[in-house]
Structures are given as structure tokens and as C-alpha cells.
Amino acid sequence: MSNAINSTKLEALVAENKRCFSKDLASAAEQLYALENHIQGRPGAFAQWLRIAYELNEDFEQRFDKVANEICEAIQDSDQVYGRAIAKYLYNTQTIVLPSELGCAAHYLSCGGNEETLADLAAAGFFGADSTHDELCRVIAYMNAGGSADHAAYAAEHADTDLERNGSMTLS
């Protein structure tokens, strides 16, 4: 019975979010355009962020303007904490699109992480969890030594990991 109630509530929520979409679209566009101007991002990139916000919420489980707001807040937080250059890079490249991962990716870049490894680390789920400064430094060293993004989380957690040039790991 509980699943039926939850399903009914979800269906009602989705229907309401779809009904509000046209109003939310205008609000989301305004938010993302204002962000683009604030950080002096690549002109027109806000339209691609609108598409990304839609894809992140294609099931309409959240209000569309809320999804856009989460993206804006994550990039604004990155701007305040890690600097304009990093926030602008993340905004312009759209390599990392999940709001929950943008801050972690910004932290990684601020510690000297290589921009070229972002997509692989995101695909491996590395930015899905917060990492300490020391963990990020270990991952950066591991990735710079040719490590595989698939093993980055392991490298982050193990200070006693020796890194080999081919990206494999051995424990000492």
C-alpha cells in the first residue's frame, strides 16, 4: 500500500512540475544568464546549461528552476571558494554537470588537478563524494603518474599506495 501511495504522490508531483515548466523555464534562463554575466562566462553557454538542466531533470521530479538554481549555486560557491578562473572553467567547459559534483571538481582543480582528467574522474564517480586535501593530493599524484580514473578512489584512501608509471598500484 505504501508504494502505491508514494507512486501516486510522485505522479502528482511530476504532473505539477510539468504544469509549471514554462514559467520555470523563463526563471531558469534568467538565473543561468545572470550567472554567465556575473562570472563573465562564454557568451551563450547558458543555453547549453538550460539543456543540461533539462536532461538532469527529464523525469520532472523537481521543479525545473530548482535544478537550474542548484547548478548556479554550485558554480557560485566554486567562484567564492576556489576563485573565478576555476568557476569560469567549469561553467565554460561543462565537463562536470552534476551540481553535487561541481564543488568537488573545483576543489580538485584548486589543488592542482589536471583539467584533462576531469571527465574520466567524473565518469568513474570520483567527484560524487567529498575528499580531503590530502586525498586529492594523492589522486592528483596518481593521475599525473598515468593512473586510471577507475582506481582514483582507492588511491585517495590509501596513503601507502606506490604508484607506477603505467597507472597500476602496489601496496607497500
LOLUM-279051 format. One record per residue (C-alpha): x, y, z. Coordinates in nm, 2 decimals, decimal comma, padded with zeros to 4 digits. Layout:
     c1     c2     c3
      X      Y      Z
...
END
This chain:
     c1     c2     c3
  00,00  00,00  00,00
  00,28  00,24  00,09
  00,44  00,20 -00,26
  00,10  00,28 -00,42
  00,07  00,60 -00,21
  00,43  00,70 -00,29
  00,37  00,64 -00,66
  00,05  00,85 -00,65
  00,23  01,13 -00,48
  00,52  01,11 -00,72
  00,28  01,12 -01,02
  00,11  01,42 -00,88
  00,44  01,60 -00,82
  00,56  01,52 -01,17
  00,23  01,65 -01,31
  00,26  01,97 -01,11
  00,63  02,02 -01,22
  00,53  01,97 -01,59
  00,25  02,22 -01,55
  00,49  02,48 -01,41
  00,76  02,41 -01,67
  00,70  02,71 -01,90
  00,72  02,95 -01,61
  01,02  02,77 -01,46
  01,20  02,78 -01,80
  01,19  03,16 -01,80
  01,32  03,17 -01,44
  01,59  02,91 -01,51
  01,71  03,10 -01,82
  01,73  03,43 -01,62
  01,93  03,26 -01,34
  02,18  03,09 -01,58
  02,21  03,41 -01,79
  02,28  03,62 -01,48
  02,54  03,36 -01,37
  02,71  03,38 -01,71
  02,73  03,76 -01,69
  02,85  03,75 -01,33
  03,14  03,52 -01,39
  03,20  03,65 -01,74
  03,15  03,31 -01,89
  03,15  03,21 -02,25
  02,86  03,40 -02,42
  02,57  03,18 -02,49
  02,68  02,89 -02,27
  02,37  02,95 -02,06
  02,16  02,79 -02,33
  02,36  02,47 -02,31
  02,33  02,48 -01,93
  01,95  02,50 -01,98
  01,96  02,18 -02,19
  02,18  02,02 -01,92
  01,93  02,12 -01,65
  01,65  01,97 -01,86
  01,84  01,64 -01,91
  01,92  01,62 -01,54
  01,56  01,65 -01,46
  01,39  01,48 -01,76
  01,17  01,29 -01,52
  01,04  01,62 -01,37
  01,08  01,50 -01,02
  01,20  01,85 -00,93
  01,09  02,20 -01,04
  01,30  02,30 -01,34
  01,40  02,63 -01,19
  01,52  02,45 -00,88
  01,76  02,23 -01,09
  01,89  02,54 -01,26
  01,93  02,71 -00,92
  02,13  02,42 -00,79
  02,37  02,45 -01,09
  02,40  02,82 -01,03
  02,47  02,78 -00,66
  02,73  02,52 -00,72
  02,92  02,74 -00,97
  02,88  03,05 -00,75
  03,01  02,85 -00,45
  03,31  02,74 -00,66
  03,37  03,10 -00,76
  03,36  03,22 -00,40
  03,57  02,93 -00,25
  03,81  02,84 -00,53
  03,82  03,15 -00,75
  03,68  03,29 -01,07
  03,92  03,11 -01,30
  03,80  02,77 -01,18
  03,43  02,86 -01,17
  03,46  03,01 -01,52
  03,64  02,70 -01,65
  03,37  02,47 -01,51
  03,10  02,69 -01,65
  03,25  02,72 -01,99
  03,36  02,36 -02,05
  03,06  02,19 -01,89
  03,28  01,89 -01,83
  03,12  01,84 -01,49
  02,74  01,90 -01,49
  02,60  01,75 -01,17
  02,56  02,02 -00,91
  02,67  01,78 -00,64
  03,00  01,72 -00,82
  03,09  02,08 -00,93
  03,23  02,17 -00,59
  03,44  01,86 -00,56
  03,57  01,91 -00,91
  03,65  02,28 -00,82
  03,84  02,16 -00,51
  04,03  01,91 -00,72
  04,14  02,18 -00,97
  04,23  02,42 -00,69
  04,47  02,16 -00,55
  04,65  02,14 -00,89
  04,44  01,87 -01,06
  04,47  01,84 -01,43
  04,17  01,97 -01,63
  04,22  01,68 -01,88
  04,14  01,42 -01,61
  03,81  01,57 -01,50
  03,58  01,39 -01,74
  03,74  01,05 -01,67
  03,72  01,11 -01,29
  03,36  01,22 -01,32
  03,27  00,91 -01,53
  03,43  00,69 -01,26
  03,22  00,86 -00,99
  03,51  01,02 -00,81
  03,35  01,36 -00,76
  03,04  01,20 -00,61
  03,19  01,21 -00,26
  03,39  01,48 -00,08
  03,76  01,43 -00,05
  04,01  01,58  00,19
  04,30  01,79  00,08
  04,54  01,50  00,14
  04,32  01,26 -00,06
  04,30  01,50 -00,35
  04,68  01,54 -00,35
  04,72  01,16 -00,36
  04,47  01,14 -00,65
  04,65  01,42 -00,84
  04,98  01,24 -00,80
  04,83  00,92 -00,90
  04,66  01,06 -01,21
  04,97  01,26 -01,31
  05,16  00,93 -01,29
  04,93  00,79 -01,56
  04,68  00,63 -01,32
  04,34  00,51 -01,42
  04,04  00,71 -01,30
  03,87  00,38 -01,22
  04,12  00,34 -00,93
  04,13  00,70 -00,82
  03,90  00,65 -00,51
  04,13  00,37 -00,40
  04,44  00,59 -00,45
  04,27  00,87 -00,25
  04,21  00,65  00,05
  04,55  00,47  00,07
  04,84  00,68  00,17
  05,06  00,37  00,15
  05,00  00,32 -00,23
  05,30  00,32 -00,45
  05,22  00,45 -00,80
  05,38  00,30 -01,10
  05,41  00,48 -01,44
  05,16  00,26 -01,61
  04,89  00,36 -01,36
  04,87  00,03 -01,17
  04,91  00,03 -00,79
  05,10 -00,18 -00,55
  05,07 -00,16 -00,17
  05,39 -00,12  00,03
END
